[in-house]
Amino acid sequence: YWEVGSLEKMEAGSPNIITAGATHTVELKNLKADTSYAYVIKSKDINEAEAVYPSDLNASRTFRTAAFRIEPGTVQVEDKGVSGATIEWNSNIAAGSRVIYYEKADPSKKKSAGRTTTSSASHSVKLLKLKAGVTYTYEVLSIDPSGAETTKQSGEFTTDNFSINSLSRSASSSKATVAWKTNLSANSKVEYWEIGKDHKYSGLAKRVSLKSGQYAHKIVLENLKPGANYDFRVISEEVSGEKIIANGAAFSTQSFRASSVKVVTTVSSAIVTWNTNEDSDSFVEFGKKSTNENVTGDNKSTGNHKIIIRKLSPGTKYKFKVLSKDSNNNVAIKSDSDNSFTTKPFKITGAKKTTSTNSATITWKTNVASTSSVEYRSAANKVSQLAGDAKLTKTHKVEVKGLEDNTTYS
């Protein structure tokens, strides 16, 4: 067989003997599309005798191959996302697949994707690393076995936008929580800085998963300075490497402060309570003349503080200040000019006596549990004597025995 008008002849077939009366079949491959070919058929028997049809080669039979084409209406853009798309189409014969594509706004930068080798009549080419929210022009080509290209078919598509929305932030004295949402699965990063200072980063490399129809991001910024001004921006990168950045609104951290300081005193102790706006330790400095004479406290971290100061002098005024230090070594101090307390006085009330011939019973009360002692003497005896016991009680009773009749004691 040969292309009509060409002197170059080609052969195809098989040397195998076919049973008489059976149908002979020979497939001619790698023909050109939409081309006329002439052919003659030959058969040899077991004795090498040859039969040719038609016998006159000048009367050879002809056929024309079908036009190679992309099937109408089959070109489709599938799986379009923020950074990629798949172009699919069908051709009327198995062929290679190629797509030429470029940004519509910049036709000078053309790219191609696909395979030029023969593969299938169903074609699928993935376009990767596209820009988000950009319109692309594309041309599909199918390459037939001879290397000829079909008539090109072109079209356009626009990649999805990769967007950030619902950006919010909230701050305490040493932390800030930044939250936002994206329309695609992406990782989470926050660039932040104290205004006028170096930039820092905090984030997660893992891409967030879809939850309740949203890709929700949350990053906690730690070790911030209390009462400082910060600015920030959020950065998310989706699986193709496409990044999107959104600027946040500047914020100020709260001042780390102690508040609601209260003191309840007894004769020899004081209970000091206060609150802080973040968890921190609890210490009280105190003294009779200045606050730096003594210190007591607890390293446990809490927002509600309570410290008991013991072994104080009764009826005495003390100066004090509360101090709390958070995990970032920020210190909140409450020390007003009137930060003082006075312990309650140690008082005896309700003293009574009853006498008999040789004894007397003395009773009284105190506002704190204490020992009971009575010191006494007669007018004739200048040496005092003691009676009582060491048991601690608020209700006291001491019996004095061995007294002289009709004698006055003080």
C-alpha positions as CSV (number, residue, x, y, z in Angstrom):
1,Y,0.0,0.0,0.0
2,W,1.1,3.6,-0.6
3,E,-0.1,7.1,-0.3
4,V,-1.7,8.1,-3.6
5,G,0.8,10.3,-5.5
6,S,3.8,8.8,-3.6
7,L,6.3,6.4,-4.9
8,E,7.1,5.0,-1.5
9,K,5.4,1.7,-1.0
10,M,4.8,-0.1,2.3
11,E,3.8,-3.7,3.3
12,A,1.8,-5.2,6.1
13,G,0.7,-8.8,6.8
14,S,1.6,-12.2,8.2
15,P,3.5,-15.2,6.8
16,N,1.2,-17.6,8.5
17,I,-0.8,-19.9,6.3
18,I,-4.6,-19.3,6.5
19,T,-7.0,-22.2,5.9
20,A,-8.6,-22.2,2.4
21,G,-11.9,-20.3,2.4
22,A,-11.0,-18.4,5.6
23,T,-11.1,-14.6,5.7
24,H,-7.7,-12.8,5.6
25,T,-7.4,-9.7,7.7
26,V,-4.5,-7.2,7.7
27,E,-4.4,-4.0,9.8
28,L,-2.6,-1.0,8.3
29,K,-1.2,1.2,11.0
30,N,0.3,4.6,11.3
31,L,-1.7,6.0,8.4
32,K,-2.2,9.7,7.9
33,A,-5.6,11.1,8.7
34,D,-7.7,12.4,5.8
35,T,-5.4,10.9,3.2
36,S,-6.0,8.7,0.1
37,Y,-4.1,5.4,-0.1
38,A,-3.8,2.8,-2.9
39,Y,-3.4,-0.9,-2.2
40,V,-3.2,-4.4,-3.6
41,I,-3.5,-7.6,-1.7
42,K,-1.3,-10.7,-2.1
43,S,-1.4,-14.2,-0.9
44,K,1.1,-17.1,-1.2
45,D,0.3,-20.7,-0.8
46,I,2.5,-23.4,0.7
47,N,4.4,-23.8,-2.5
48,E,5.2,-20.1,-2.7
49,A,2.7,-19.6,-5.6
50,E,1.5,-15.9,-5.4
51,A,-2.0,-14.5,-6.2
52,V,-2.3,-10.8,-6.6
53,Y,-5.5,-8.7,-6.6
54,P,-6.1,-6.8,-8.7
55,S,-3.6,-8.4,-11.1
56,D,-3.1,-5.1,-12.8
57,L,-1.2,-2.9,-10.4
58,N,-2.3,0.2,-12.3
59,A,-5.9,-0.8,-11.3
60,S,-5.2,-0.9,-7.6
61,R,-8.0,-0.3,-5.1
62,T,-8.0,2.9,-3.0
63,F,-9.4,4.2,0.3
64,R,-9.3,7.4,2.2
65,T,-8.7,7.7,5.9
66,A,-11.1,9.6,8.1
67,A,-10.3,13.2,9.0
68,F,-8.6,13.3,12.4
69,R,-10.6,15.5,14.6
70,I,-11.5,16.5,18.2
71,E,-15.1,15.3,18.7
72,P,-17.4,18.3,18.8
73,G,-18.7,19.4,22.2
74,T,-16.4,17.1,24.2
75,V,-13.9,19.7,25.4
76,Q,-14.6,20.3,29.1
77,V,-12.8,22.0,32.1
78,E,-13.1,19.8,35.1
79,D,-11.8,19.9,38.7
80,K,-11.1,23.6,38.5
81,G,-9.7,25.0,41.8
82,V,-7.6,27.8,43.1
83,S,-4.4,26.5,41.5
84,G,-5.2,23.9,39.0
85,A,-7.7,22.5,36.4
86,T,-8.1,19.5,34.2
87,I,-8.9,19.8,30.5
88,E,-10.7,16.8,29.0
89,W,-11.8,15.9,25.5
90,N,-12.3,13.1,23.0
91,S,-10.8,12.5,19.5
92,N,-12.0,10.2,16.9
93,I,-8.9,8.0,17.0
94,A,-6.3,7.2,19.7
95,A,-3.8,10.1,19.9
96,G,-1.5,12.0,22.1
97,S,-2.7,14.9,24.3
98,R,-1.4,18.4,24.6
99,V,-2.7,21.7,26.1
100,I,-1.2,25.1,25.4
101,Y,-2.3,27.6,28.1
102,Y,-1.4,31.1,29.3
103,E,-2.8,33.9,31.3
104,K,-5.3,35.8,29.2
105,A,-3.7,39.1,30.3
106,D,-0.2,37.9,29.2
107,P,-0.3,35.8,26.0
108,S,3.5,36.0,25.6
109,K,4.1,33.5,28.4
110,K,2.7,30.3,27.0
111,K,3.1,26.9,28.7
112,S,2.2,23.4,27.7
113,A,1.2,20.2,29.4
114,G,0.4,16.6,28.3
115,R,1.9,13.8,26.3
116,T,2.5,13.8,22.6
117,T,2.8,10.0,22.3
118,T,-0.3,8.0,21.2
119,S,-2.3,7.0,24.2
120,S,-6.1,7.1,24.0
121,A,-9.1,8.6,22.2
122,S,-10.1,10.0,25.6
123,H,-7.8,12.8,26.7
124,S,-7.2,14.3,30.1
125,V,-4.5,16.9,30.9
126,K,-3.9,18.5,34.3
127,L,-2.7,22.1,34.5
128,L,-0.9,22.7,37.8
129,K,0.5,25.7,39.7
130,L,-1.9,28.1,38.3
131,K,-2.6,31.5,40.0
132,A,-5.7,32.0,42.1
133,G,-8.5,34.1,40.6
134,V,-6.8,34.4,37.2
135,T,-8.4,33.9,33.7
136,Y,-6.5,31.5,31.5
137,T,-6.8,30.8,27.7
138,Y,-6.1,27.3,26.6
139,E,-5.8,25.3,23.3
140,V,-6.2,21.6,23.1
141,L,-4.3,19.5,20.6
142,S,-4.4,15.8,19.8
143,I,-1.4,14.4,18.0
144,D,-2.1,11.4,15.6
145,P,0.3,8.5,15.1
146,S,1.9,10.3,12.2
147,G,2.7,13.3,14.3
148,A,0.1,15.5,12.7
149,E,-1.9,17.8,15.0
150,T,-5.6,18.3,14.8
151,T,-7.3,21.6,14.3
152,K,-6.9,23.4,17.6
153,Q,-9.8,24.1,19.9
154,S,-9.5,26.9,22.4
155,G,-11.4,28.1,25.4
156,E,-11.1,30.0,28.7
157,F,-11.6,29.4,32.4
158,T,-10.9,31.3,35.6
159,T,-9.4,29.7,38.7
160,D,-11.1,30.0,42.0
161,N,-10.2,32.8,44.4
162,F,-8.2,31.8,47.5
163,S,-9.7,34.1,50.2
164,I,-9.4,34.9,53.9
165,N,-12.4,36.1,55.8
166,S,-13.8,36.5,59.3
167,L,-10.4,37.8,60.6
168,S,-10.6,38.6,64.4
169,R,-8.3,38.9,67.4
170,S,-8.6,39.2,71.1
171,A,-5.9,40.1,73.6
172,S,-5.1,39.7,77.3
173,S,-2.1,41.1,79.0
174,S,0.4,38.6,77.6
175,K,-1.5,36.6,75.0
176,A,-3.5,37.3,71.8
177,T,-5.8,34.9,70.0
178,V,-6.0,35.4,66.2
179,A,-8.7,33.6,64.2
180,W,-9.7,33.5,60.6
181,K,-11.3,31.4,57.9
182,T,-10.3,30.4,54.4
183,N,-12.3,28.9,51.5
184,L,-9.8,26.1,51.0
185,S,-7.7,23.8,53.2
186,A,-4.5,25.7,54.1
187,N,-2.0,26.1,56.9
188,S,-2.0,28.8,59.5
189,K,0.7,31.4,60.2
190,V,0.7,34.8,61.9
191,E,3.4,37.4,61.5
192,Y,3.3,39.8,64.4
193,W,5.4,42.6,65.9
194,E,5.4,45.1,68.6
195,I,5.1,48.4,66.7
196,G,8.6,49.6,66.0
197,K,10.2,46.3,66.8
198,D,11.3,43.1,65.0
199,H,8.8,40.8,63.4
200,K,8.0,37.3,64.8
201,Y,6.1,34.4,63.5
202,S,3.8,31.8,65.1
203,G,1.8,29.1,63.3
204,L,1.0,25.5,62.3
205,A,2.3,23.7,59.2
206,K,-0.6,21.3,59.2
207,R,-3.5,22.3,56.9
208,V,-6.8,22.7,58.6
209,S,-9.6,20.3,57.7
210,L,-13.2,21.2,56.8
211,K,-15.3,21.5,59.9
212,S,-19.0,22.6,59.9
213,G,-18.5,23.8,56.3
214,Q,-15.6,26.1,57.3
215,Y,-11.8,25.9,57.2
216,A,-11.2,27.7,60.6
217,H,-7.8,28.8,61.8
218,K,-6.7,29.8,65.3
219,I,-3.3,30.8,66.5
220,V,-2.4,31.9,70.0
221,L,0.4,34.5,70.3
222,E,2.2,34.1,73.6
223,N,4.9,36.0,75.6
224,L,3.5,39.4,74.7
225,K,4.3,42.5,76.7
226,P,1.5,43.9,78.9
227,G,0.3,47.3,77.9
228,A,2.1,47.2,74.5
229,N,0.9,48.0,71.0
230,Y,1.1,45.2,68.3
231,D,0.3,44.8,64.7
232,F,-0.1,41.6,62.7
233,R,-1.0,39.8,59.5
234,V,-2.2,36.3,58.8
235,I,-0.7,34.0,56.1
236,S,-2.3,30.8,54.7
237,E,-0.8,28.5,52.1
238,E,-2.9,25.9,50.3
239,V,-1.6,22.6,49.0
240,S,-0.4,23.9,45.6
241,G,1.8,26.5,47.3
242,E,-0.5,29.4,46.7
243,K,-0.3,31.9,49.5
244,I,-2.7,34.6,50.6
245,I,-2.0,37.4,53.1
246,A,-4.5,39.5,55.0
247,N,-3.5,42.5,57.2
248,G,-5.1,42.6,60.7
249,A,-6.0,45.6,62.8
250,A,-3.5,46.7,65.4
251,F,-4.2,45.8,69.0
252,S,-3.0,46.6,72.5
253,T,-2.4,44.1,75.2
254,Q,-4.0,44.7,78.5
255,S,-2.0,46.0,81.4
256,F,-1.2,43.2,83.8
257,R,-2.9,44.5,87.0
258,A,-3.9,43.5,90.5
259,S,-7.3,44.7,91.7
260,S,-9.9,44.2,94.4
261,V,-7.4,44.1,97.2
262,K,-9.1,43.2,100.6
263,V,-7.7,42.5,104.1
264,V,-9.4,40.8,107.0
265,T,-7.5,40.9,110.3
266,T,-7.5,39.1,113.6
267,V,-5.4,39.8,116.7
268,S,-2.3,38.1,115.2
269,S,-3.0,37.5,111.5
270,A,-4.2,39.1,108.3
271,I,-5.9,37.5,105.3
272,V,-5.1,39.4,102.1
273,T,-7.0,38.7,98.9
274,W,-6.9,40.2,95.4
275,N,-7.5,39.4,91.8
276,T,-5.3,39.6,88.7
277,N,-6.4,39.6,85.0
278,E,-4.3,36.5,84.3
279,D,-2.9,33.6,86.2
280,S,0.1,34.5,88.3
281,D,1.8,33.7,91.7
282,S,0.8,35.4,95.0
283,F,3.1,37.4,97.3
284,V,2.7,40.0,100.0
285,E,5.4,42.3,101.3
286,F,4.7,43.9,104.6
287,G,6.2,45.6,107.7
288,K,5.5,48.1,110.5
289,K,7.6,50.9,109.0
290,S,8.0,49.8,105.3
291,T,6.8,47.1,103.0
292,N,10.2,45.5,102.4
293,E,10.6,44.2,105.9
294,N,8.9,40.8,105.4
295,V,7.5,38.8,102.5
296,T,5.3,35.7,102.4
297,G,3.4,34.1,99.5
298,D,2.7,31.1,97.2
299,N,4.2,30.2,93.8
300,K,0.9,28.5,92.7
301,S,-0.5,30.3,89.6
302,T,-4.0,31.6,89.9
303,G,-6.2,34.6,89.1
304,N,-7.8,34.7,92.6
305,H,-5.2,35.2,95.3
306,K,-5.3,34.6,99.0
307,I,-2.4,34.9,101.4
308,I,-2.5,34.6,105.2
309,I,0.1,36.6,107.2
310,R,0.7,35.1,110.6
311,K,2.5,36.0,113.9
312,L,1.6,39.6,113.8
313,S,1.5,41.9,116.8
314,P,-2.0,42.7,118.2
315,G,-3.3,46.2,117.7
316,T,-0.5,47.1,115.3
317,K,-0.6,49.0,112.0
318,Y,1.3,47.4,109.0
319,K,2.1,48.7,105.6
320,F,1.8,46.2,102.7
321,K,1.7,45.6,99.0
322,V,0.7,42.7,96.9
323,L,2.8,41.3,94.0
324,S,1.9,38.8,91.3
325,K,4.3,37.5,88.6
326,D,2.9,35.7,85.5
327,S,4.6,32.9,83.5
328,N,6.3,35.6,81.3
329,N,7.9,37.3,84.3
330,N,5.6,40.3,84.1
331,V,4.8,41.7,87.5
332,A,1.6,43.3,88.7
333,I,2.0,45.4,91.9
334,K,-0.8,47.0,94.0
335,S,0.7,49.4,96.4
336,D,-1.5,52.5,97.1
337,S,-0.5,55.2,99.6
338,D,-3.1,53.9,102.0
339,N,-2.3,50.2,101.6
340,S,-2.2,49.3,105.3
341,F,-4.0,47.3,107.8
342,T,-4.2,47.1,111.6
343,T,-4.5,44.0,113.6
344,K,-7.2,43.7,116.3
345,P,-6.2,44.5,119.9
346,F,-5.9,41.7,122.4
347,K,-8.8,42.5,124.9
348,I,-10.0,41.2,128.3
349,T,-13.7,41.7,129.0
350,G,-16.3,40.6,131.6
351,A,-13.9,40.2,134.5
352,K,-15.7,38.9,137.7
353,K,-14.7,37.6,141.1
354,T,-16.4,35.5,143.8
355,T,-14.9,34.9,147.2
356,S,-15.3,32.4,150.1
357,T,-13.5,32.1,153.5
358,N,-10.1,30.9,152.1
359,S,-10.5,31.2,148.3
360,A,-11.6,33.3,145.3
361,T,-12.7,32.5,141.8
362,I,-11.8,34.9,139.0
363,T,-13.6,34.7,135.5
364,W,-13.1,36.7,132.3
365,K,-13.2,36.5,128.5
366,T,-10.7,37.3,125.8
367,N,-11.2,37.9,122.0
368,V,-8.6,35.3,121.2
369,A,-7.8,31.9,122.7
370,S,-5.1,32.4,125.3
371,T,-3.8,31.1,128.6
372,S,-5.3,31.9,132.0
373,S,-3.2,33.5,134.8
374,V,-4.1,35.5,137.9
375,E,-1.4,37.5,139.7
376,Y,-2.4,38.4,143.3
377,R,-1.0,39.6,146.6
378,S,-2.2,40.9,150.0
379,A,-1.5,44.4,151.4
380,A,0.9,42.9,154.0
381,N,2.8,40.8,151.4
382,K,4.7,42.7,148.7
383,V,5.5,39.5,146.8
384,S,3.0,38.5,144.1
385,Q,1.8,35.0,143.5
386,L,0.4,33.3,140.3
387,A,-2.4,30.9,139.8
388,G,-3.8,29.5,136.5
389,D,-3.1,27.1,133.7
390,A,-1.6,27.0,130.1
391,K,-4.8,25.8,128.4
392,L,-5.8,28.1,125.5
393,T,-9.4,29.3,125.7
394,K,-11.5,32.4,125.2
395,T,-13.5,31.7,128.5
396,H,-11.2,31.9,131.5
397,K,-11.7,30.7,135.1
398,V,-9.0,30.6,137.8
399,E,-9.6,29.5,141.4
400,V,-7.1,31.0,144.0
401,K,-6.9,28.9,147.1
402,G,-5.1,29.2,150.5
403,L,-6.1,32.7,151.2
404,E,-6.3,34.2,154.7
405,D,-9.6,35.0,156.3
406,N,-10.9,38.5,156.3
407,T,-7.9,39.8,154.1
408,T,-7.9,42.1,151.2
409,Y,-6.0,41.0,148.1
410,S,-5.2,42.9,144.9
